[in-house]
């Protein structure tokens, strides 16, 4: 019976998705080399949310306890109106939720998750290299030929392109470009004790309002407060190249409640993140190269599942590869990639399109906002009807 120890995999990109894929494959014995263009491993950003669909995967890799120790398990997800601060609806994340979905919902710093994945991948035997950019991947016969910016050529049985939203390798499959939403995100993590709050925050709290929203939740055992402010940039509509800059931030939230406006003082104003995604595409495979992670399906952030989709990709690819190798060895890679594509593309493309719709719903104004608020207020909080598709998903075949 063929084993993954007989295959060589190259991964382009060392973010959360690349590190997770290196770990998942190395756990099955694959010889994995990962190239990351940055001089050192690290994740820029702040907090992220991990639903039970991600928690279950981390648990299967033996990383859940470490992740929970570094993060916070909020009691609820709470949606409030950004103008009035009225509670619109709540998702209870307690024992019933955990039992139904087989795992917790938690929040943690991006860098903490990334460091855990990097450490575990290295411990599993993956060769992780920094300061090297993959410039091209081509298929020659039964091999993937990978070229890097140092002039070297590398050979593998399969290559996985996980080079992010602005992926250069995606151009081998699709001529599309990132799609700007016109919205921009500002983030900030500050010591919890330094931020004056009207009430302690034990939940993921989302204030949703016309053309903007504001998110708060604790990090690192409650010692830090993570905040995210997102708004539609007026300058984007004019075609200004510097749209979304800090001069727009306070004005964008001027119509919001004082609780929200006070939170804006605790954001980084020297950096911001224009929010973009890509149009869904059905095919992610070119010969023995496959796009995964944000290179294949970069979402807007409204469903808080971008990182988890990359974990799902990693788990699915490794599981399908291990099963496929039992039948055909390295010759099975084209079939394995097709099967992973068939499993993951519909799932991820649904997250992309639903995320766009969810963002529109959050940012309604006028009578549409009133109707949205009533819909949220009357939601059946005991039902899993609208969340099972997201949080109960698994690529397991049994």
C-alpha positions as CSV (number, residue, x, y, z in Angstrom):
1,X,0.0,0.0,0.0
2,X,1.4,3.4,-1.0
3,X,2.2,5.9,1.8
4,X,2.3,9.7,1.7
5,X,6.0,9.3,2.7
6,X,6.5,8.5,-0.9
7,X,5.3,11.9,-2.1
8,X,6.9,15.4,-2.3
9,X,4.6,18.4,-1.8
10,X,5.6,22.1,-2.3
11,X,3.4,24.8,-0.8
12,X,3.6,28.4,-1.9
13,X,2.7,30.7,1.0
14,X,3.3,30.4,4.7
15,X,0.2,32.1,6.2
16,X,-2.4,30.3,8.3
17,X,-3.5,28.2,5.3
18,X,-0.1,27.3,4.2
19,X,1.1,26.3,7.7
20,X,-2.1,24.3,8.3
21,X,-1.7,22.4,5.0
22,X,2.0,21.7,5.7
23,X,0.9,20.3,9.1
24,X,-2.0,18.2,7.8
25,X,0.1,16.6,5.1
26,X,3.2,16.1,7.2
27,X,1.1,14.3,9.9
28,X,0.4,11.7,7.2
29,X,4.1,11.4,6.5
30,X,4.3,13.5,3.3
31,X,7.6,15.2,2.5
32,X,6.5,18.9,2.6
33,X,8.5,22.0,1.6
34,X,6.9,25.4,2.2
35,X,8.2,28.6,0.7
36,X,7.2,31.9,2.4
37,X,8.2,35.2,0.8
38,X,8.6,37.1,4.0
39,X,11.9,37.1,5.9
40,X,10.2,35.5,8.9
41,X,7.0,33.8,9.8
42,X,4.3,36.0,11.3
43,X,0.7,37.1,10.9
44,X,-0.2,40.8,10.6
45,X,-3.5,41.7,12.1
46,X,-5.4,41.3,15.3
47,X,-8.1,38.9,16.5
48,X,-9.9,36.3,14.6
49,X,-12.9,34.1,15.3
50,X,-12.9,30.3,15.1
51,X,-16.2,28.6,14.9
52,X,-16.8,24.9,15.9
53,X,-16.1,23.9,12.3
54,X,-12.5,25.1,12.9
55,X,-12.3,23.9,16.5
56,X,-13.0,20.4,15.5
57,X,-10.2,20.4,13.0
58,X,-7.7,21.8,15.5
59,X,-8.8,19.2,18.0
60,X,-8.1,16.5,15.4
61,X,-4.5,17.9,15.1
62,X,-4.0,18.0,18.8
63,X,-4.0,21.8,18.9
64,X,-7.3,22.8,20.4
65,X,-6.2,22.9,24.0
66,X,-3.3,25.1,23.1
67,X,-5.5,27.4,21.0
68,X,-8.1,27.7,23.8
69,X,-5.4,28.5,26.3
70,X,-4.2,31.4,24.2
71,X,-7.7,32.7,23.4
72,X,-11.1,33.3,24.9
73,X,-14.4,31.4,24.7
74,X,-17.1,34.1,24.6
75,X,-20.5,33.4,26.1
76,X,-22.5,34.8,23.2
77,X,-22.5,36.4,19.8
78,X,-24.5,39.5,20.3
79,X,-25.8,41.8,17.5
80,X,-26.7,45.3,18.5
81,X,-28.0,48.3,16.5
82,X,-25.1,50.7,16.0
83,X,-27.4,53.8,16.4
84,X,-29.4,52.8,19.5
85,X,-27.2,49.9,20.9
86,X,-30.4,47.9,21.3
87,X,-29.8,44.1,21.4
88,X,-31.2,42.7,18.2
89,X,-30.4,39.0,18.6
90,X,-28.0,36.7,20.5
91,X,-26.4,33.4,19.7
92,X,-25.8,31.5,22.9
93,X,-22.4,29.7,22.7
94,X,-22.8,27.7,25.8
95,X,-23.1,23.9,26.5
96,X,-26.1,23.3,24.1
97,X,-24.2,25.0,21.3
98,X,-21.0,23.0,21.9
99,X,-22.9,19.8,22.1
100,X,-24.8,20.4,18.9
101,X,-21.7,21.4,16.9
102,X,-19.1,19.1,18.6
103,X,-16.8,22.0,19.5
104,X,-16.6,25.5,21.0
105,X,-16.6,28.9,19.4
106,X,-13.6,30.9,20.4
107,X,-11.5,33.9,19.6
108,X,-7.7,34.3,19.5
109,X,-5.0,36.5,18.1
110,X,-4.0,35.6,14.5
111,X,-0.4,35.5,15.4
112,X,-1.1,33.0,18.2
113,X,-2.9,30.6,15.9
114,X,-0.2,31.0,13.2
115,X,2.6,30.3,15.6
116,X,0.8,27.2,16.9
117,X,0.4,25.9,13.3
118,X,4.0,26.7,12.3
119,X,5.4,25.0,15.4
120,X,3.3,21.9,14.9
121,X,4.2,21.7,11.2
122,X,7.9,21.8,12.0
123,X,7.5,19.2,14.7
124,X,5.7,17.0,12.2
125,X,8.7,17.2,9.9
126,X,7.7,19.9,7.4
127,X,10.5,21.9,5.9
128,X,9.5,25.6,6.2
129,X,11.6,28.2,4.4
130,X,11.3,32.0,4.6
131,X,12.6,34.7,2.3
132,X,11.7,32.7,-0.9
133,X,8.9,33.6,-3.3
134,X,7.4,31.1,-5.7
135,X,7.2,32.8,-9.1
136,X,5.8,30.0,-11.3
137,X,4.5,26.4,-11.2
138,X,4.2,24.3,-14.3
139,X,3.2,20.7,-14.8
140,X,5.6,18.5,-16.8
141,X,4.5,14.9,-17.1
142,X,3.9,13.5,-13.6
143,X,5.7,16.3,-11.8
144,X,5.2,19.9,-10.7
145,X,8.0,22.2,-11.5
146,X,8.3,25.1,-9.1
147,X,10.4,28.2,-9.8
148,X,11.5,30.6,-7.1
149,X,12.8,34.1,-7.1
150,X,16.3,33.0,-6.2
151,X,16.6,31.4,-9.6
152,X,16.2,27.9,-8.3
153,X,13.9,25.2,-9.7
154,X,12.3,22.6,-7.5
155,X,10.5,19.4,-8.4
156,X,7.5,17.9,-6.6
157,X,4.7,15.5,-7.1
158,X,2.2,18.2,-6.5
159,X,2.3,22.0,-5.7
160,X,-0.3,23.9,-3.6
161,X,-0.6,27.6,-4.2
162,X,-1.7,29.4,-1.1
163,X,-0.3,32.9,-1.9
164,X,-3.3,34.9,-0.7
165,X,-5.8,37.3,-2.0
166,X,-3.4,38.8,-4.5
167,X,-2.1,35.5,-5.7
168,X,0.1,35.6,-8.7
169,X,-0.4,31.9,-9.3
170,X,-4.1,32.2,-9.6
171,X,-3.4,33.9,-13.0
172,X,-2.5,30.5,-14.4
173,X,-6.2,29.5,-13.9
174,X,-8.2,32.7,-14.0
175,X,-7.7,36.2,-15.4
176,X,-9.8,37.9,-12.7
177,X,-8.6,40.4,-10.1
178,X,-9.5,41.2,-6.5
179,X,-12.9,42.9,-6.3
180,X,-13.0,45.9,-3.9
181,X,-16.1,46.2,-1.8
182,X,-15.7,49.9,-1.1
183,X,-15.5,49.1,2.6
184,X,-12.4,49.4,4.7
185,X,-11.5,47.9,8.1
186,X,-9.6,49.5,11.0
187,X,-8.4,47.2,13.8
188,X,-6.8,47.6,17.2
189,X,-5.8,45.5,20.2
190,X,-5.2,47.2,23.4
191,X,-4.8,46.1,27.1
192,X,-8.3,45.6,28.4
193,X,-7.7,47.7,31.4
194,X,-6.7,50.8,29.3
195,X,-10.0,51.0,27.4
196,X,-12.8,52.7,29.3
197,X,-16.0,50.6,28.8
198,X,-19.6,51.0,29.9
199,X,-19.7,47.2,30.6
200,X,-17.4,44.3,30.7
201,X,-17.3,42.4,27.4
202,X,-17.6,38.7,27.6
203,X,-19.1,38.2,24.2
204,X,-18.4,38.8,20.6
205,X,-20.4,42.0,20.1
206,X,-21.3,43.4,16.7
207,X,-22.8,46.8,16.3
208,X,-24.4,46.9,12.9
209,X,-25.5,50.2,11.3
210,X,-26.0,52.1,8.1
211,X,-22.8,51.7,5.9
212,X,-20.7,50.7,8.9
213,X,-20.3,48.2,11.7
214,X,-18.1,47.9,14.9
215,X,-16.9,44.6,16.5
216,X,-15.6,44.1,20.0
217,X,-14.3,41.0,21.9
218,X,-11.7,40.1,24.4
219,X,-8.4,38.3,23.6
220,X,-5.6,36.4,25.4
221,X,-7.6,35.4,28.4
222,X,-9.4,38.7,28.7
223,X,-6.2,40.7,29.0
224,X,-6.6,42.4,25.6
225,X,-9.6,44.0,23.9
226,X,-9.9,43.5,20.1
227,X,-11.9,46.0,18.1
228,X,-12.7,46.3,14.4
229,X,-14.4,49.2,12.7
230,X,-15.6,48.8,9.1
231,X,-17.2,51.5,7.0
232,X,-18.1,52.3,3.4
233,X,-15.6,54.8,2.1
234,X,-17.1,57.9,0.4
235,X,-13.8,58.4,-1.5
236,X,-14.0,54.9,-3.0
237,X,-17.0,56.1,-5.1
238,X,-15.1,59.0,-6.5
239,X,-12.2,56.8,-7.6
240,X,-9.7,58.4,-5.2
241,X,-6.6,56.2,-4.9
242,X,-6.3,56.9,-1.2
243,X,-9.8,55.8,-0.3
244,X,-10.5,54.6,3.2
245,X,-7.9,56.7,5.0
246,X,-8.1,57.8,8.6
247,X,-9.6,61.2,7.7
248,X,-12.8,59.3,6.8
249,X,-13.0,57.2,10.0
250,X,-14.7,59.4,12.5
251,X,-17.1,60.9,10.0
252,X,-18.2,57.4,8.9
253,X,-19.4,56.7,12.5
254,X,-20.8,60.1,13.3
255,X,-24.4,58.8,13.2
256,X,-23.6,55.9,15.6
257,X,-24.2,55.7,19.4
258,X,-21.6,57.3,21.7
259,X,-20.6,53.8,22.8
260,X,-19.4,53.0,19.3
261,X,-17.8,56.4,18.8
262,X,-15.7,56.1,22.0
263,X,-14.4,52.8,20.8
264,X,-12.9,54.4,17.7
265,X,-10.2,56.0,19.9
266,X,-8.7,52.6,20.5
267,X,-7.9,51.6,16.9
268,X,-4.6,51.7,15.0
269,X,-4.8,54.7,12.6
270,X,-1.5,54.2,10.9
271,X,-2.8,51.1,9.0
272,X,-6.0,50.0,7.5
273,X,-7.3,47.1,5.4
274,X,-9.4,47.8,2.3
275,X,-11.9,44.9,2.1
276,X,-11.8,42.9,-1.2
277,X,-12.7,39.4,-2.3
278,X,-12.7,37.5,-5.6
279,X,-15.5,36.3,-7.9
280,X,-16.2,32.6,-7.2
281,X,-14.5,30.2,-9.6
282,X,-15.4,26.5,-10.0
283,X,-12.0,25.2,-11.0
284,X,-8.8,25.6,-8.8
285,X,-6.6,23.0,-10.5
286,X,-4.0,23.4,-13.2
287,X,-2.3,20.1,-13.9
288,X,-0.5,19.2,-10.7
289,X,-1.0,22.7,-9.1
290,X,-4.0,23.5,-6.9
291,X,-5.1,26.8,-5.5
292,X,-6.3,26.7,-1.9
293,X,-6.9,29.2,0.9
294,X,-7.4,32.9,-0.1
295,X,-5.7,32.2,-3.4
296,X,-8.8,30.1,-4.3
297,X,-11.6,31.7,-2.3
298,X,-10.8,34.9,-0.5
299,X,-14.0,36.0,1.4
300,X,-15.2,39.2,2.8
301,X,-15.0,38.9,6.6
302,X,-18.7,38.9,7.5
303,X,-19.0,35.2,8.3
304,X,-15.7,35.1,10.2
305,X,-14.7,32.0,8.4
306,X,-11.7,32.9,6.2
307,X,-9.2,31.3,8.5
308,X,-11.4,28.3,9.1
309,X,-11.9,27.7,5.4
310,X,-8.1,27.4,5.1
311,X,-8.1,24.9,7.9
312,X,-10.9,23.0,6.1
313,X,-8.9,23.0,2.9
314,X,-5.8,21.6,4.7
315,X,-7.8,18.8,6.4
316,X,-9.7,17.9,3.2
317,X,-6.6,17.8,1.0
318,X,-4.6,15.7,3.5
319,X,-7.4,13.2,4.2
320,X,-8.2,12.8,0.5
321,X,-4.6,12.4,-0.4
322,X,-4.1,9.7,2.3
323,X,-7.1,7.8,1.0
324,X,-6.2,8.2,-2.6
325,X,-2.6,7.1,-2.2
326,X,-3.8,3.8,-0.8
327,X,-5.2,3.1,-4.3
328,X,-2.8,4.7,-6.7
329,X,0.3,6.3,-5.2
330,X,1.6,9.4,-6.9
331,X,-0.3,8.6,-10.0
332,X,-3.5,9.3,-8.1
333,X,-2.7,13.0,-7.5
334,X,-4.7,14.3,-10.5
335,X,-7.8,12.4,-9.3
336,X,-7.2,13.5,-5.7
337,X,-7.0,17.2,-6.7
338,X,-10.2,16.9,-8.7
339,X,-12.0,15.3,-5.8
340,X,-10.8,18.0,-3.4
341,X,-11.9,20.6,-5.9
342,X,-15.4,19.1,-6.2
343,X,-15.8,18.9,-2.4
344,X,-14.4,22.4,-1.5
345,X,-15.4,24.7,-4.3
346,X,-19.2,24.6,-3.7
347,X,-18.7,25.0,0.0
348,X,-16.2,27.9,-0.2
349,X,-18.1,29.7,-3.0
350,X,-21.2,29.6,-0.9
351,X,-19.3,31.3,1.9
352,X,-18.1,34.0,-0.5
353,X,-21.6,34.8,-1.9
354,X,-23.3,34.5,1.4
355,X,-20.7,36.8,3.0
356,X,-21.5,39.5,0.5
357,X,-25.2,39.2,1.2
358,X,-24.6,39.2,5.0
359,X,-22.5,42.4,4.7
360,X,-25.3,44.1,2.8
361,X,-27.8,43.1,5.5
362,X,-25.6,44.5,8.2
363,X,-25.3,47.9,6.6
364,X,-28.9,48.7,5.6
365,X,-30.4,52.2,6.2
366,X,-33.9,53.7,6.4
367,X,-36.9,51.4,6.3
368,X,-34.7,48.5,5.3
369,X,-32.8,48.8,8.6
370,X,-36.0,48.8,10.5
371,X,-37.2,45.7,8.8
372,X,-33.8,44.0,9.3
373,X,-33.9,44.8,13.0
374,X,-37.4,43.3,13.3
375,X,-36.2,40.2,11.5
376,X,-33.3,39.8,14.0
377,X,-35.5,40.5,17.0
378,X,-38.0,37.7,16.0
379,X,-35.4,35.2,15.0
380,X,-35.9,31.8,16.7
381,X,-32.9,31.6,18.9
382,X,-33.5,27.9,19.6
383,X,-33.1,26.9,15.9
384,X,-30.0,25.8,14.1
385,X,-31.7,26.2,10.7
386,X,-29.6,29.0,9.4
387,X,-26.2,28.1,10.9
388,X,-25.9,24.3,10.4
389,X,-24.6,24.8,6.8
390,X,-21.7,26.9,8.1
391,X,-20.8,25.4,11.5
392,X,-21.8,21.7,11.1
393,X,-19.8,21.2,7.8
394,X,-17.2,18.5,7.5
395,X,-15.4,17.1,4.4
396,X,-15.3,13.6,6.1
397,X,-16.5,10.9,3.8
398,X,-18.0,8.7,6.5
